[in-house]
């Protein structure tokens, strides 16, 4: 994401209407990569409410439904008469076609995956400067056989006669495929042609806009009150804290909860590096015994997440009382809790339109109902790469900004089974070895993250020192991703994997086997729990 200075003009907003698409969030991300701000809205939002947001353009996402299915998401056709540029993708393309009098057939003309697109009008608004034959990513059953009156057909495939159309006069455009995915080789160029040429939007949204907007909003909301921030040491909470501190300065106190679930050396890193970089007020709370007691006997991953989230809030409440007592002279009320919640956290916790509750995030789904704070979540609409860019703009050091993601519940969700002090110590050592070897091999920036998982309730037979052992397996989960919405397993060099495995089985007691997780997301999540 660009970090150049923002222009003086207020950034335009593009609404992405979510029809339950797998890639709705990715569309929003691609729009932002084009330096245009985007916001996702549900498909059942009335058109009047969409227009009240004064969007510069609207994108209709794909979706799993057939336009002819009973109960399928629909859209008020008045949108297309509002004078707002609209771009329909896949299901959104078919909705546009049927609403405006075109023909969409349920004829069995299915296309899934990579498909060759033939551009019939290479000088068109969307396709100018792209090849006449290009690879796109299709995922549809129905197909458009006739464009609405007034539309030019600009592309087709061997199966679909109308794979793209446009009406420059009304600024309405559509494609049957998914331009937002990397498999559509010229998809980003087509999307930018819609934004810049079709909709006439100036690309002026940057991380500077995010900072300015959030600083102004946070100052107005907090006023003279105080806020605390749960600082984990990860990039998300660090950037959120730095952004809020930019807004309210000494009214913010960061609370670092040592819950005993951190990786080796991380507590010391938080106390030294973050404070040195920001000068923020930091209160350290040692609550490791409290968390271990609460987690005793618990193996269910969802229950563990909720317990950790609940205990976090209770510790914060205690810290709140202490901070209020320490600042009693000014009478300021500690009324806000800052969290580094990101957009993928919201989506996976069921916060997106049509999203399943995959797992509770301690920032989102694990909060108790009797929460005594108002939440400030300045990164809630951002993806991880955007958060890193904001951190760079705020002047945070590289070792914080580029730190690999680490879950708020810590090693508690990287132990499959009950969490105990002994198991945590074992996992800490194995994790430290994996991190050391990845760094030594220069692979830190080539992978998204590498969770190291202890299968605590599983034992396997091994041979060490000419004797039979019955130890725990350790799982290495190196993944590559752009934003954690999807991920693929990282193809690490065999030599690196060998060094990690040899060191762990030699140096970590009770571990006699190291295995590699080669599952993508989907179907698996990045974390095991």
LOKENU-894296 format. One line per 2 residues: number of its first residue (from 0); their letters; for each residue x, z, y of C-alpha. Coordinates in pm, whole numbers, plus 50000, padded with zeros to 5 digits. Example, Ala and Ser with C-alpha at 12.3 -4.5 7.8 and 13.67 -1.06 7.14 Angstrom:
2
0> AS> 51230 50780 49550  51367 50714 49894;
% end
This chain:
529
0> XX> 50000 50000 50000  50138 49910 50345;
2> XX> 50266 50180 50575  50318 49978 50890;
4> XX> 50179 50118 51216  49804 50090 51250;
6> XX> 49663 49859 51514  49464 50002 51802;
8> XX> 49146 49845 51665  48926 50064 51446;
10> XX> 48949 49946 51085  48655 49753 50942;
12> XX> 48479 49884 50633  48385 49683 50326;
14> XX> 48118 49831 50101  48160 49781 49726;
16> XX> 47818 49807 49563  47867 49955 49216;
18> XX> 47640 49814 48946  47803 50028 48677;
20> XX> 48109 49809 48651  48416 49912 48459;
22> XX> 48623 49784 48751  48426 49894 49060;
24> XX> 48699 50135 49164  48961 49866 49107;
26> XX> 48775 49633 49344  48790 49899 49614;
28> XX> 49160 49944 49549  49230 49570 49574;
30> XX> 49045 49554 49905  49263 49834 50038;
32> XX> 49573 49653 49916  49461 49376 50149;
34> XX> 49478 49633 50434  49100 49656 50466;
36> XX> 48921 49988 50416  48665 50000 50135;
38> XX> 48396 50243 50030  48199 50245 49704;
40> XX> 47822 50289 49726  47564 50305 49444;
42> XX> 47348 50004 49365  47030 50203 49426;
44> XX> 47123 50270 49790  46856 50104 50008;
46> XX> 46979 49800 50197  46884 49968 50524;
48> XX> 47125 50253 50448  47402 50006 50361;
50> XX> 47350 49822 50689  47341 50152 50879;
52> XX> 47705 50197 50779  47779 49885 50986;
54> XX> 47989 49717 50717  48206 49417 50800;
56> XX> 48131 49278 50453  47973 49374 50122;
58> XX> 48104 49309 49771  47870 49319 49471;
60> XX> 48053 49443 49162  48011 49338 48804;
62> XX> 47815 49541 48553  47723 49562 48185;
64> XX> 47358 49454 48221  47183 49121 48197;
66> XX> 46992 49029 48512  46690 48975 48287;
68> XX> 46708 49305 48101  46433 49559 48156;
70> XX> 46554 49829 48393  46865 49634 48492;
72> XX> 47005 49720 48838  46860 49500 49110;
74> XX> 46916 49439 49478  46683 49379 49769;
76> XX> 46721 49010 49859  46692 49102 50228;
78> XX> 47062 49183 50212  47140 48813 50204;
80> XX> 46944 48754 50524  47114 49033 50720;
82> XX> 47400 48817 50848  47661 49029 50664;
84> XX> 47921 48838 50458  47862 48905 50087;
86> XX> 48085 48836 49785  47929 48863 49438;
88> XX> 48147 48914 49130  48025 48862 48772;
90> XX> 47691 49052 48756  47683 49060 49137;
92> XX> 47730 48682 49136  47434 48640 48902;
94> XX> 47217 48873 49111  47295 48665 49417;
96> XX> 47218 48342 49232  46878 48458 49103;
98> XX> 46777 48626 49431  46843 48307 49627;
100> XX> 46669 48066 49389  46952 47962 49159;
102> XX> 46931 47956 48781  47094 48203 48545;
104> XX> 47042 48136 48176  47063 48367 47880;
106> XX> 47179 48079 47664  47456 48242 47466;
108> XX> 47724 48090 47689  47950 48390 47646;
110> XX> 48302 48421 47780  48523 48726 47734;
112> XX> 48886 48763 47829  49127 48499 47958;
114> XX> 48955 48174 48054  49070 47853 48223;
116> XX> 48891 47792 48553  48866 47440 48697;
118> XX> 48843 47434 49076  48637 47135 49188;
120> XX> 48675 47193 49562  49032 47309 49623;
122> XX> 48982 47305 50002  48697 47557 49984;
124> XX> 48706 47891 50164  48785 48092 49851;
126> XX> 49017 47856 49668  49224 47681 49933;
128> XX> 49593 47704 49844  49530 47799 49480;
130> XX> 49580 47569 49175  49299 47344 49057;
132> XX> 49348 47492 48708  49396 47870 48697;
134> XX> 49355 48158 48455  49073 48408 48520;
136> XX> 48924 48706 48338  48566 48662 48221;
138> XX> 48322 48914 48077  47967 48784 48065;
140> XX> 47683 48674 47840  47445 48508 48087;
142> XX> 47566 48206 48285  47470 48032 48608;
144> XX> 47359 47672 48544  47234 47585 48894;
146> XX> 47347 47717 49233  47094 47816 49500;
148> XX> 46999 47553 49757  47258 47524 50034;
150> XX> 47547 47643 49815  47847 47433 49715;
152> XX> 47964 47468 49356  48340 47514 49378;
154> XX> 48453 47591 49021  48347 47572 48658;
156> XX> 48474 47639 48305  48428 47453 47978;
158> XX> 48126 47676 47909  47985 47759 48254;
160> XX> 47890 47478 48496  47869 47711 48797;
162> XX> 48158 47958 48788  48188 47987 49168;
164> XX> 47985 47890 49471  47981 47946 49845;
166> XX> 47769 47898 50154  47993 47908 50461;
168> XX> 47700 47893 50703  47549 48215 50569;
170> XX> 47889 48359 50467  47774 48412 50109;
172> XX> 48024 48368 49825  48040 48438 49453;
174> XX> 48247 48398 49138  48147 48451 48777;
176> XX> 48480 48612 48685  48669 48930 48783;
178> XX> 48919 48847 49060  49015 49214 49090;
180> XX> 49202 49232 48757  49562 49119 48720;
182> XX> 49467 48877 48442  49300 48659 48709;
184> XX> 49626 48510 48828  49508 48420 49180;
186> XX> 49234 48682 49206  49390 48880 49490;
188> XX> 49438 48561 49691  49073 48466 49638;
190> XX> 48960 48816 49741  49175 48803 50055;
192> XX> 49035 48459 50139  48688 48614 50136;
194> XX> 48796 48906 50352  49004 48714 50605;
196> XX> 48844 48368 50611  48491 48419 50487;
198> XX> 48422 48754 50655  48671 48719 50942;
200> XX> 48813 49070 50892  49142 49169 51051;
202> XX> 49375 49345 50802  49443 49657 51008;
204> XX> 49387 49951 50770  49698 50152 50685;
206> XX> 49798 50500 50578  49823 50576 50949;
208> XX> 49445 50527 50969  49394 50777 50686;
210> XX> 49608 51039 50856  49450 50994 51199;
212> XX> 49097 51000 51060  49152 51307 50841;
214> XX> 49343 51505 51105  49061 51453 51356;
216> XX> 48791 51538 51102  48968 51848 50967;
218> XX> 49039 51988 51315  48675 51950 51414;
220> XX> 48551 52105 51091  48787 52402 51070;
222> XX> 48783 52495 51438  48941 52837 51482;
224> XX> 48896 52944 51120  49167 52951 50855;
226> XX> 49220 52757 50533  49412 52814 50214;
228> XX> 49547 52546 49985  49607 52572 49615;
230> XX> 49958 52434 49586  50061 52323 49238;
232> XX> 50387 52150 49325  50244 51809 49235;
234> XX> 50222 51519 49476  49844 51550 49525;
236> XX> 49832 51910 49643  50157 51867 49838;
238> XX> 50024 51569 50034  49687 51737 50088;
240> XX> 49862 52049 50221  50093 51848 50448;
242> XX> 49797 51652 50586  49592 51964 50657;
244> XX> 49893 52135 50811  49930 51833 51042;
246> XX> 49573 51904 51152  49561 52285 51187;
248> XX> 49923 52407 51168  49960 52781 51117;
250> XX> 49589 52818 51038  49679 52698 50688;
252> XX> 49834 52921 50423  49936 52766 50092;
254> XX> 49882 52975 49783  50096 52897 49482;
256> XX> 49950 53047 49167  50208 53097 48897;
258> XX> 49964 53078 48608  50238 53071 48347;
260> XX> 50140 52716 48252  50402 52530 48455;
262> XX> 50695 52332 48321  51049 52465 48315;
264> XX> 51194 52525 48663  50885 52408 48854;
266> XX> 50792 52740 49012  51137 52767 49167;
268> XX> 51115 52405 49286  50784 52468 49462;
270> XX> 50913 52780 49638  51228 52602 49758;
272> XX> 51163 52229 49807  50812 52223 49952;
274> XX> 50866 52507 50197  51194 52352 50309;
276> XX> 51025 52015 50364  50718 52137 50552;
278> XX> 50781 52487 50682  50434 52580 50558;
280> XX> 50333 52944 50507  50350 53004 50132;
282> XX> 50203 53295 49938  50314 53319 49574;
284> XX> 50084 53495 49327  50208 53580 48978;
286> XX> 49893 53556 48767  50042 53451 48434;
288> XX> 49914 53755 48243  49566 53706 48382;
290> XX> 49550 53341 48269  49694 53408 47926;
292> XX> 49445 53690 47869  49156 53464 47973;
294> XX> 49274 53184 47744  49333 53407 47440;
296> XX> 49156 53274 47133  49029 52960 47309;
298> XX> 49106 52620 47152  48830 52396 47290;
300> XX> 48987 52175 47562  48682 52163 47787;
302> XX> 48647 52540 47773  49017 52579 47856;
304> XX> 48981 52356 48162  48681 52553 48288;
306> XX> 48855 52887 48232  49163 52770 48421;
308> XX> 48948 52635 48705  48749 52959 48723;
310> XX> 49059 53178 48725  49218 52964 48995;
312> XX> 48922 53029 49223  48918 53401 49147;
314> XX> 49287 53426 49234  49224 53234 49553;
316> XX> 48946 53474 49643  49187 53765 49603;
318> XX> 49445 53579 49810  49179 53514 50073;
320> XX> 49112 53886 50111  49484 53958 50141;
322> XX> 49536 53679 50398  49240 53804 50601;
324> XX> 49381 54157 50596  49722 54028 50701;
326> XX> 49567 53837 50992  49305 54094 51089;
328> XX> 49435 54108 51444  49308 53760 51534;
330> XX> 48981 53805 51342  48999 53457 51192;
332> XX> 48783 53389 50888  48944 53219 50586;
334> XX> 48656 52985 50509  48811 52672 50357;
336> XX> 48990 52580 50037  49206 52266 50040;
338> XX> 49237 52069 49717  49425 51753 49622;
340> XX> 49131 51589 49448  49177 51212 49401;
342> XX> 48924 50938 49338  49003 50902 48964;
344> XX> 48939 51279 48927  48594 51232 49079;
346> XX> 48513 50931 48862  48624 51091 48534;
348> XX> 48422 51404 48612  48105 51199 48641;
350> XX> 48116 51161 49018  48102 50782 49022;
352> XX> 47788 50573 48988  47704 50545 48621;
354> XX> 48021 50730 48525  48032 50937 48209;
356> XX> 48170 51291 48229  48490 51219 48037;
358> XX> 48646 51558 48108  48629 51825 48373;
360> XX> 48908 51828 48627  48990 52172 48763;
362> XX> 48953 52021 49111  48607 51882 49042;
364> XX> 48415 51982 48732  48561 52325 48666;
366> XX> 48459 52507 48984  48223 52806 48952;
368> XX> 47879 52787 49109  47939 53097 49324;
370> XX> 48234 52941 49508  48294 53136 49830;
372> XX> 48486 52860 50011  48396 52531 50169;
374> XX> 48610 52260 50015  48840 52031 50211;
376> XX> 48944 51735 49997  49126 51493 50230;
378> XX> 49243 51266 49946  48912 51243 49761;
380> XX> 48870 50869 49827  49230 50771 49758;
382> XX> 49418 50643 49456  49756 50782 49354;
384> XX> 49965 50503 49508  49781 50550 49837;
386> XX> 49848 50924 49825  50219 50859 49781;
388> XX> 50212 50626 50082  50039 50895 50291;
390> XX> 50304 51144 50180  50582 50908 50290;
392> XX> 50409 50859 50625  50392 51239 50666;
394> XX> 50767 51265 50605  50764 51445 50269;
396> XX> 51087 51405 50070  51113 51145 49795;
398> XX> 51144 51401 49514  50798 51534 49604;
400> XX> 50627 51203 49686  50750 51027 49372;
402> XX> 50697 51318 49136  50518 51207 48821;
404> XX> 50157 51330 48788  50109 51671 48629;
406> XX> 49762 51813 48558  49640 52116 48751;
408> XX> 49565 52307 48428  49932 52254 48342;
410> XX> 50064 52295 47992  49740 52466 47896;
412> XX> 49589 52123 47819  49908 51993 47656;
414> XX> 49881 52247 47377  49627 52131 47122;
416> XX> 49500 52466 47008  49516 52820 47143;
418> XX> 49750 52882 47437  50001 53162 47378;
420> XX> 50321 53264 47553  50529 53164 47251;
422> XX> 50371 52819 47231  50419 52768 47605;
424> XX> 50787 52856 47581  50829 52614 47292;
426> XX> 50655 52330 47478  50848 52402 47799;
428> XX> 51178 52345 47619  51063 52023 47453;
430> XX> 50921 51892 47781  51243 51973 47969;
432> XX> 51447 51776 47715  51219 51471 47742;
434> XX> 51235 51478 48123  51613 51516 48123;
436> XX> 51663 51218 47894  51416 50995 48081;
438> XX> 51596 51074 48406  51936 51011 48249;
440> XX> 51813 50672 48126  51687 50581 48475;
442> XX> 51327 50547 48355  51151 50791 48590;
444> XX> 51015 50520 48821  50936 50275 48540;
446> XX> 50670 50491 48378  50363 50658 48529;
448> XX> 50419 50984 48344  50518 51118 48004;
450> XX> 50304 51406 47884  50470 51603 47605;
452> XX> 50208 51752 47374  50237 52036 47122;
454> XX> 50008 52010 46820  49992 52384 46782;
456> XX> 49729 52388 46510  49913 52129 46301;
458> XX> 50222 52184 46088  50423 51935 45891;
460> XX> 50685 51962 45620  51044 51890 45717;
462> XX> 51402 51936 45600  51654 52108 45826;
464> XX> 51985 52261 45714  51920 52162 45350;
466> XX> 51608 52374 45353  51235 52310 45366;
468> XX> 51067 52371 45702  50704 52390 45804;
470> XX> 50706 52323 46177  50500 52183 46462;
472> XX> 50490 51817 46566  50563 51721 46927;
474> XX> 50392 51411 47070  50552 51194 47339;
476> XX> 50291 51014 47552  50478 50780 47793;
478> XX> 50232 50562 47985  50240 50292 48250;
480> XX> 49959 50269 48504  49874 50181 48862;
482> XX> 49611 50442 48936  49530 50630 48610;
484> XX> 49196 50449 48575  49354 50242 48297;
486> XX> 49694 50282 48129  49914 50130 47863;
488> XX> 50179 50303 47654  50531 50247 47786;
490> XX> 50778 50057 47569  51073 50294 47599;
492> XX> 51412 50193 47460  51463 50308 47102;
494> XX> 51794 50468 47201  51616 50692 47455;
496> XX> 51346 50788 47206  51612 50867 46949;
498> XX> 51800 51098 47188  51479 51280 47283;
500> XX> 51373 51324 46921  51715 51438 46804;
502> XX> 51754 51691 47082  51406 51836 47044;
504> XX> 51431 51881 46666  51783 52026 46700;
506> XX> 51729 52250 47003  51365 52365 46989;
508> XX> 51283 52618 46720  50975 52555 46503;
510> XX> 50964 52182 46583  51061 51948 46302;
512> XX> 50888 51624 46396  50854 51408 46712;
514> XX> 50592 51130 46722  50509 50858 46976;
516> XX> 50153 50798 47104  50097 50421 47137;
518> XX> 49731 50433 47248  49617 50260 47567;
520> XX> 49351 50391 47808  49083 50306 47713;
522> XX> 49019 50407 47439  49238 50717 47481;
524> XX> 49280 50924 47795  49630 50989 47931;
526> XX> 49617 51360 47853  49523 51466 47501;
528> X> 49282 51735 47625;
% end
